[in-house]
């Protein structure tokens, strides 16, 4: 019976004790104790001292978690800042490379127009704006770090600030250099355009002078005619005809490099006789003088591309003739159309041989080169006068045909050019 009572009391004691699940989590535990019958049956259970984590441990755990989060945030910030530094360094290197490229372009190119400097300035300006935006972003990150209690490395921010200032200085320097180069190119372009305009104006004035008959020649006789092509349409013509003559002297300066044969320096044709007076070198034949279609071969050599002074004399009495080259008499003869007077009223052509009076030229017989100071006298000149004209110590204009600008016409593309004959001859030789 005693044992039964003891069991009931134990059951009652257990029912009066508060049962809590998860007692390990709350740090509490309860013990059932046997109580004698004569004792107070109120819950006698005594709670043992509680062994659990204190509030300080919870605070330490929270602090550790916060420190861990702060470390992670700082790590992410440092990684982002390292990426920013790399990008800023790359931008700076690119700017320095662009600066070197521009320097080489400006050094190596002269007449070519460089790339528009405004494009480069715009690109550098956009780069600067991007860097400023990144710096503002870093400053905002610093503010957020200060609010959250995390520290932000001031050394990194100062480094970025210095890099940005250096880049700004380089940008300003580059802008100034580009502005100076732009101004210099503009000035050079204006000067070049001015020189071009002056040259064109000079050429136009020269062309106008030639079209008006060469009024700009220093002296009426200081000119030459140029016959650059072997054609049947380039020639010069003497405006006046010849009178009836019983003797003549023909002198001229000529320069020809054509071969074989220099062609026909001049020809005089009259009605009924196209070969009244002709000087011709055709093919591989020697130079020939034709008078009334009669022929004499002259020992002259004129196809070396240099200026030569040539004089030919003739008289109707016995048909005597003489040939001079550069003041020296190289040949003479007789029986060339003796007792034949030179007929008047014909056409005198320079540079072509006439098959009919005044026309029907043959390109194979055309003179190619330059000709000047073509004069005709109605007498035989003395050898001393011919020598004086050949060495430029004297000039005697022809009394039948004188070499003057107003007395010579050019056709088919032949042209007149100024000529200081003796100076040009000395330079040529």
ZIBELCOR-V362432 format. One record per residue. N is the residue number from 1. RES is the residue in three letters. OMEGA is omega in radians with two decimals (NA if undefined). Layout:
# ZIBELCOR-V362432
n,res,omega
N,RES,OMEGA
N,RES,OMEGA
This chain:
# ZIBELCOR-V362432
n,res,omega
1,UNK,3.12
2,UNK,3.14
3,UNK,3.12
4,UNK,3.13
5,UNK,-3.14
6,UNK,3.12
7,UNK,-3.13
8,UNK,3.13
9,UNK,-3.13
10,UNK,3.11
11,UNK,-3.14
12,UNK,3.12
13,UNK,-3.14
14,UNK,3.13
15,UNK,3.13
16,UNK,3.11
17,UNK,3.13
18,UNK,3.11
19,UNK,-3.10
20,UNK,3.05
21,UNK,-3.12
22,UNK,-3.08
23,UNK,3.09
24,UNK,-3.14
25,UNK,-3.12
26,UNK,3.11
27,UNK,-3.14
28,UNK,3.00
29,UNK,-3.07
30,UNK,-3.10
31,UNK,3.09
32,UNK,-3.08
33,UNK,3.11
34,UNK,-3.10
35,UNK,3.09
36,UNK,-3.06
37,UNK,-3.07
38,UNK,3.13
39,UNK,3.10
40,UNK,-3.08
41,UNK,3.05
42,UNK,-3.01
43,UNK,-3.11
44,UNK,-3.02
45,UNK,3.11
46,UNK,3.14
47,UNK,3.14
48,UNK,3.11
49,UNK,-3.08
50,UNK,3.08
51,UNK,-3.10
52,UNK,3.10
53,UNK,-3.14
54,UNK,3.10
55,UNK,3.13
56,UNK,3.09
57,UNK,3.12
58,UNK,3.13
59,UNK,3.11
60,UNK,3.12
61,UNK,3.12
62,UNK,3.13
63,UNK,3.11
64,UNK,3.12
65,UNK,3.13
66,UNK,3.12
67,UNK,3.12
68,UNK,3.11
69,UNK,3.13
70,UNK,3.13
71,UNK,3.12
72,UNK,3.12
73,UNK,3.13
74,UNK,3.11
75,UNK,3.11
76,UNK,3.13
77,UNK,-3.13
78,UNK,3.11
79,UNK,3.12
80,UNK,-3.14
81,UNK,3.08
82,UNK,3.07
83,UNK,3.11
84,UNK,3.12
85,UNK,3.11
86,UNK,-3.12
87,UNK,3.11
88,UNK,3.10
89,UNK,3.10
90,UNK,3.11
91,UNK,-3.14
92,UNK,3.11
93,UNK,3.11
94,UNK,3.10
95,UNK,3.12
96,UNK,3.10
97,UNK,3.10
98,UNK,3.13
99,UNK,3.12
100,UNK,3.13
101,UNK,3.12
102,UNK,3.13
103,UNK,3.12
104,UNK,3.12
105,UNK,-3.12
106,UNK,3.14
107,UNK,-3.00
108,UNK,-3.07
109,UNK,-3.10
110,UNK,-3.08
111,UNK,3.12
112,UNK,-3.14
113,UNK,-3.09
114,UNK,3.11
115,UNK,-3.06
116,UNK,-3.13
117,UNK,-3.11
118,UNK,3.11
119,UNK,3.12
120,UNK,3.13
121,UNK,3.12
122,UNK,-3.14
123,UNK,3.12
124,UNK,3.11
125,UNK,3.10
126,UNK,3.10
127,UNK,3.11
128,UNK,-3.14
129,UNK,3.09
130,UNK,3.11
131,UNK,3.10
132,UNK,3.11
133,UNK,3.12
134,UNK,3.11
135,UNK,3.08
136,UNK,3.10
137,UNK,3.10
138,UNK,3.10
139,UNK,3.08
140,UNK,3.08
141,UNK,3.10
142,UNK,3.12
143,UNK,3.13
144,UNK,3.12
145,UNK,3.11
146,UNK,3.14
147,UNK,-3.12
148,UNK,3.12
149,UNK,3.13
150,UNK,-3.13
151,UNK,3.12
152,UNK,-3.08
153,UNK,3.14
154,UNK,3.14
155,UNK,3.13
156,UNK,3.14
157,UNK,3.12
158,UNK,3.10
159,UNK,3.12
160,UNK,3.13
161,UNK,3.11
162,UNK,3.11
163,UNK,3.13
164,UNK,3.11
165,UNK,3.09
166,UNK,3.14
167,UNK,3.08
168,UNK,3.11
169,UNK,3.09
170,UNK,3.11
171,UNK,3.13
172,UNK,3.11
173,UNK,3.13
174,UNK,3.11
175,UNK,3.13
176,UNK,3.12
177,UNK,3.14
178,UNK,3.10
179,UNK,3.10
180,UNK,3.12
181,UNK,3.12
182,UNK,3.11
183,UNK,3.13
184,UNK,3.11
185,UNK,3.12
186,UNK,3.13
187,UNK,3.11
188,UNK,3.12
189,UNK,3.12
190,UNK,3.14
191,UNK,3.13
192,UNK,3.11
193,UNK,3.13
194,UNK,3.11
195,UNK,3.13
196,UNK,3.13
197,UNK,3.13
198,UNK,3.12
199,UNK,3.12
200,UNK,3.11
201,UNK,3.11
202,UNK,3.12
203,UNK,3.12
204,UNK,3.11
205,UNK,3.14
206,UNK,3.11
207,UNK,3.11
208,UNK,3.12
209,UNK,3.13
210,UNK,3.11
211,UNK,3.12
212,UNK,3.07
213,UNK,3.08
214,UNK,-3.13
215,UNK,-3.10
216,UNK,3.12
217,UNK,-3.12
218,UNK,3.08
219,UNK,-3.09
220,UNK,-3.09
221,UNK,-3.07
222,UNK,3.08
223,UNK,3.09
224,UNK,2.99
225,UNK,-3.09
226,UNK,3.10
227,UNK,-2.92
228,UNK,-3.04
229,UNK,3.06
230,UNK,-3.12
231,UNK,3.09
232,UNK,-3.13
233,UNK,3.04
234,UNK,3.11
235,UNK,2.98
236,UNK,-3.11
237,UNK,3.05
238,UNK,-3.03
239,UNK,-3.09
240,UNK,3.13
241,UNK,-3.13
242,UNK,3.00
243,UNK,3.02
244,UNK,-3.05
245,UNK,3.09
246,UNK,3.05
247,UNK,3.07
248,UNK,2.93
249,UNK,3.07
250,UNK,3.08
251,UNK,3.12
252,UNK,2.91
253,UNK,3.10
254,UNK,-3.12
255,UNK,-3.11
256,UNK,3.08
257,UNK,-3.08
258,UNK,3.09
259,UNK,-0.04
260,UNK,3.12
261,UNK,-3.13
262,UNK,-3.11
263,UNK,-3.05
264,UNK,3.09
265,UNK,3.08
266,UNK,3.05
267,UNK,3.12
268,UNK,-3.14
269,UNK,3.11
270,UNK,3.10
271,UNK,-3.13
272,UNK,3.11
273,UNK,-3.13
274,UNK,-3.12
275,UNK,3.13
276,UNK,2.98
277,UNK,-3.13
278,UNK,2.95
279,UNK,-2.99
280,UNK,2.93
281,UNK,-2.97
282,UNK,-3.13
283,UNK,-3.11
284,UNK,3.10
285,UNK,3.04
286,UNK,3.10
287,UNK,-3.08
288,UNK,3.00
289,UNK,3.12
290,UNK,3.00
291,UNK,-3.08
292,UNK,3.09
293,UNK,3.01
294,UNK,-2.91
295,UNK,2.94
296,UNK,3.14
297,UNK,-3.07
298,UNK,-3.13
299,UNK,-3.13
300,UNK,3.10
301,UNK,-2.95
302,UNK,-3.00
303,UNK,-3.11
304,UNK,3.09
305,UNK,3.12
306,UNK,3.08
307,UNK,3.08
308,UNK,3.05
309,UNK,-3.06
310,UNK,3.04
311,UNK,3.10
312,UNK,3.09
313,UNK,3.12
314,UNK,3.02
315,UNK,-3.09
316,UNK,3.14
317,UNK,-3.13
318,UNK,3.12
319,UNK,-3.12
320,UNK,3.11
321,UNK,3.06
322,UNK,3.14
323,UNK,-3.14
324,UNK,3.01
325,UNK,-3.14
326,UNK,3.06
327,UNK,-3.13
328,UNK,3.07
329,UNK,-3.08
330,UNK,-3.13
331,UNK,3.09
332,UNK,3.14
333,UNK,3.14
334,UNK,3.09
335,UNK,3.04
336,UNK,-3.10
337,UNK,-3.10
338,UNK,3.09
339,UNK,3.09
340,UNK,3.08
341,UNK,3.06
342,UNK,-3.05
343,UNK,3.13
344,UNK,3.00
345,UNK,-3.13
346,UNK,-3.12
347,UNK,-3.14
348,UNK,-3.07
349,UNK,3.06
350,UNK,3.03
351,UNK,-3.14
352,UNK,3.05
353,UNK,-3.04
354,UNK,2.99
355,UNK,2.92
356,UNK,-3.06
357,UNK,3.07
358,UNK,-3.10
359,UNK,-3.06
360,UNK,-3.10
361,UNK,3.09
362,UNK,-3.06
363,UNK,-3.11
364,UNK,-3.12
365,UNK,-3.09
366,UNK,3.06
367,UNK,3.10
368,UNK,3.13
369,UNK,-3.11
370,UNK,-3.07
371,UNK,-3.11
372,UNK,3.05
373,UNK,3.05
374,UNK,-3.10
375,UNK,3.10
376,UNK,3.05
377,UNK,3.13
378,UNK,3.12
379,UNK,3.08
380,UNK,-3.14
381,UNK,3.06
382,UNK,3.14
383,UNK,3.12
384,UNK,3.09
385,UNK,3.13
386,UNK,3.13
387,UNK,-3.12
388,UNK,3.11
389,UNK,-3.10
390,UNK,3.13
391,UNK,3.01
392,UNK,3.06
393,UNK,-3.14
394,UNK,3.06
395,UNK,-3.12
396,UNK,3.11
397,UNK,-3.12
398,UNK,3.13
399,UNK,3.04
400,UNK,3.04
401,UNK,3.09
402,UNK,-3.13
403,UNK,3.08
404,UNK,-3.09
405,UNK,-3.11
406,UNK,-3.06
407,UNK,-3.06
408,UNK,3.02
409,UNK,3.10
410,UNK,-3.07
411,UNK,2.98
412,UNK,-3.11
413,UNK,2.97
414,UNK,-3.02
415,UNK,3.07
416,UNK,3.13
417,UNK,3.11
418,UNK,-3.08
419,UNK,2.91
420,UNK,-2.81
421,UNK,-3.06
422,UNK,3.10
423,UNK,3.14
424,UNK,3.14
425,UNK,3.13
426,UNK,3.12
427,UNK,-3.12
428,UNK,-3.10
429,UNK,NA
